[in-house]
Amino acid sequence: MNKSELVDAIAGRTLLPATEVAEVVDELIAVVSRAVTRGEKVVLSGFGTFLRQPRARRVARNIWADQKVTVPARNVPVFRPGKPFREAVARSRIRRT
């Protein structure tokens, strides 16, 4: 499901216009992104937690040039699913393609 499909699904369930739902989804993404960028934790009870996590500097290997490359320290966004979300996914049936 992509963003436009998400907007359509929410609009169908709430009977709100898709344009309003799209604005709300865009604002949700913007607010969560700004908060995590500032180092704040965003907790959506029952769904999960968005947070910023530091990643230490490390040495990697460029396999094409067979050289060691230093990867600088940085912050990365992390999503940790909440227990109800994890359990719902675990209970879902496995579909074979």
Residue, then its C-alpha position, 0 to 999 in steps of 0.5 A: m500500500n502506498k500513500s495514495e492508497l492509504v489516503d483512499a482507504i482512510a477516506g473510504r472508512t471515515l467518509l471524509p474527502a480524500t483531499e482533507v485526509a491527504e493533508v492530515v497524512d502529510e501533516l502527520i508525516a511532517v510532525v513525526s519527522r520533525a520530532v524524530t529529527r529533534g531527538e524526540k520519541v513519538v509514541l502511537s499507543g498500540f501501533g509503535t514508537f518512532l525514534r532517533q538512534p545514533r549509529a557509531r562510526r565504523v569501518a566497512r569494506n568496499i568489495w569492488a576496490d578491496q579497500k577499507v572505508t570509514v563510515p562516519a557516525r550518524n543518526v538513523p530513524v528507527f520504528r519499534p512496533g508496539k505489542p498489539f501491532r506485532e501480535a496482529v501481524a504474527r497472527s495473520r495468515i501467511r500467503r504463498t505467492 
